[in-house]
Amino acid sequence: MQDNAIASVSAPLPIRIAVMVYELLLVTAVIFVAALPFLYLVGNAQTGWLHHVFQLYLVGVLFAYFSAFWLRSGQTLAMKTWRIRLVNPDGQPVTLKQAALRFSLALLGLLLAGAGFWWALFDRDRQFFHDRIVGTRLVRVPRKT
């Protein structure tokens, strides 16, 4: 169940950066676990076309990880810890299309030396580039009393 009252308070930039650091640790574990069956079945994927297939597989795993959490509750494990939720401007959950576009733009921004994330330093609302384009927001979730 979504609480529209949370949609009014944007998550501060330092908190979002802390979420990204924590998310990096979790995603590293996900990648290691996901790589095991692929490498067990295929063997060496360090060169050639298998290397590209392996990379696409890992990007697919990451998309599945993020989109499953974003679509279900709007929060990954790191976002739950820091009480942040991904929502539309009206406070409703994101759609699959928004999740896919947000993931793709965030990945592109990351590959471009983090430009999509540096964008928040200059954005009037301190939003990341991918959130600005997709129309999503990271908001604070109030503490449960």
C-alpha positions in Angstrom: 0.0 0.0 0.0 1.3 3.4 -1.0 1.2 6.4 1.3 0.8 9.6 -0.8 1.9 11.7 2.2 5.5 10.6 1.6 5.6 12.1 -1.9 6.1 15.6 -0.6 9.6 15.3 1.0 12.4 14.6 -1.4 15.3 12.5 -0.2 18.5 14.7 0.5 21.4 14.2 -1.8 23.8 12.9 0.9 21.3 10.2 1.9 20.9 9.2 -1.8 24.7 8.9 -2.1 24.8 6.7 1.1 22.2 4.5 -0.5 24.3 4.2 -3.6 27.3 3.1 -1.6 25.3 0.5 0.3 23.7 -0.6 -3.0 27.1 -1.1 -4.5 27.9 -3.7 -1.8 24.6 -5.5 -2.3 24.9 -5.5 -6.1 28.5 -6.9 -5.9 27.1 -9.9 -4.1 24.3 -10.3 -6.6 26.7 -10.2 -9.5 29.0 -12.8 -7.9 26.1 -15.2 -7.3 24.7 -14.6 -10.7 28.0 -15.2 -12.4 28.5 -18.7 -10.9 25.9 -20.6 -13.0 26.8 -18.8 -16.2 30.5 -19.5 -15.8 29.9 -23.1 -14.7 27.9 -23.8 -17.8 29.9 -21.8 -20.3 33.4 -21.9 -18.8 35.8 -19.1 -19.9 34.0 -15.9 -20.9 37.0 -13.6 -20.9 37.3 -13.0 -24.6 35.3 -13.2 -27.8 31.5 -13.3 -28.2 31.0 -15.1 -24.9 32.4 -12.1 -23.1 29.7 -9.9 -24.6 27.0 -12.4 -23.8 28.3 -12.6 -20.2 28.2 -8.8 -19.9 24.6 -8.6 -21.3 23.6 -11.4 -18.9 24.9 -9.4 -16.0 23.2 -6.3 -17.1 20.0 -8.3 -17.4 20.5 -9.6 -13.9 21.0 -6.1 -12.6 17.8 -4.9 -14.4 15.9 -7.8 -12.9 17.2 -7.0 -9.4 16.4 -3.3 -9.5 13.1 -3.5 -11.5 11.7 -6.2 -9.2 12.2 -4.1 -6.1 11.1 -0.8 -7.8 7.9 -2.3 -9.2 7.0 -4.2 -6.0 7.6 -1.7 -3.3 9.6 1.2 -4.8 12.5 0.3 -2.5 15.6 -1.9 -2.9 17.2 -3.3 0.2 19.5 -0.3 0.5 16.6 2.1 0.0 14.6 0.4 2.8 17.5 0.8 5.1 17.8 4.5 4.5 14.0 5.0 4.2 13.9 6.1 0.6 11.2 5.2 -2.0 11.1 5.6 -5.8 7.8 7.1 -6.8 6.1 9.1 -9.6 5.5 12.8 -8.9 2.0 11.9 -7.6 3.4 9.4 -5.1 2.3 6.3 -7.1 4.6 3.3 -7.9 6.7 3.4 -11.0 5.7 1.5 -14.1 7.8 -1.1 -15.9 8.5 1.3 -18.7 9.7 3.9 -16.2 11.9 1.4 -14.4 13.4 0.2 -17.7 14.1 3.8 -18.9 15.4 4.8 -15.5 17.8 1.8 -15.3 19.0 2.4 -18.9 19.7 6.1 -18.3 21.3 5.5 -14.9 23.6 2.9 -16.5 24.5 5.3 -19.4 25.1 8.1 -16.9 27.3 5.8 -14.9 29.3 4.8 -18.0 29.8 8.4 -18.8 32.0 9.0 -15.7 29.0 9.3 -13.5 27.6 12.4 -15.4 24.0 11.4 -14.7 24.8 11.5 -11.0 26.9 14.6 -11.1 23.9 16.3 -12.6 22.3 16.4 -9.2 24.8 19.0 -8.1 23.5 21.5 -10.6 19.8 20.5 -10.8 17.4 22.9 -9.1 15.7 20.0 -7.2 18.9 18.0 -6.7 17.5 15.2 -8.9 19.7 12.8 -10.8 19.5 13.1 -14.6 17.6 9.8 -15.0 15.0 10.8 -12.5 14.6 14.2 -14.1 14.1 12.6 -17.6 11.8 9.7 -16.5 9.7 11.8 -14.1 10.5 9.8 -11.0 11.5 11.0 -7.6 13.3 9.6 -4.6 11.4 10.5 -1.5 11.9 10.0 2.3 9.7 7.5 4.0 8.6 8.6 7.5 9.6 6.5 10.5 6.9 4.1 11.7 5.6 5.1 15.1 
